[in-house]
Amino acid sequence: MSSNDDDRVFKALADPTRRFLLDRLHERDGRTLTELESEIEMSRFGVMKHLRVLEDAGLVVAQRSGREKLHFLNPVPIRLIHDRWIDKYTERRVSALVDLKNELEGKTG
Amino acid sequence: MTTMEQTTETIQVYRVYIRATPEAIWTAITDPDWTERFGYGGRGEYDLRPGGAYRGWTSEEMRANGAPDLGVDGEVIECDAPHRLVQTWRMVMDEAMVAQGFTRLTYEIEPGQGDVTKLTVTHDLTGAPRLAALMNGELEAQGAGGGWAWVLSSLKTLLETGEPIRP
């Protein structure tokens, strides 16, 4: 991934409205602009602008379904950043911690 | 609520831009010598014609952990190399997932800007919530791999650097 692509991802994520839109798509994927707009106090144009930034960063993929345009959360750019800095060095340790946590909670629960 | 979720359409869409030719991406997806070098690392065997069989064999590492030989089965629906591959896809390692039946998987490979190619994976997981959880990475902490985002990240790394993501 070029640094330009990384910049777009970080810039897109550096805004609470756009993170809110991603959260809504994470909760239920494949929504129309109208559906997303109904969950946020913002003009349709404003939501469109934010979706455009998310699409340019590759975090949202829009697909046509009949007459509708559906928006899907694409986690791959975030995964690329994760795999670049986190996966290589710390994932095994993180997994081990998760196992330990589950084990401890299982024992006390 | 549970029955509602099972009947709701569930489609996952993943997109990655890879500095490689469409042909190289097509080969990586359909040639078992390539499929064993990224993602879950098993050999994927295709009979590349409509109605042809797909067999996704488990990796040595998975078998060492008690997995059966066959991981995924399915059938080719559409094949237009190196642009579009549509198939059915069913995880057979887990009884609950087998019971949820075949899902529909589409790979679309399109030229991007310059020497970059756009790969879009659309997985229609309607009626298969357990498989949907596996493919969106929710089960990663349980050692089930990171699903499509993880698979496509490692495919990009392999094609751009020649290195498998995990040696």
Interface residues (C-beta under 8 A of the other chain):
Chain A: M1 D5 D29 G30 G58 V61 Q63 F72 N74 P75 V76 I78 R79 L80 H82 D83 D87 S95 V98
Chain B: E9 T10 I11 Q12 V13 Y14 R15 V16 Y17 T120 T122 N136 G137 A141 G143 G146 W148 A149 W150 L152 S153 S154 K156 T157 I165
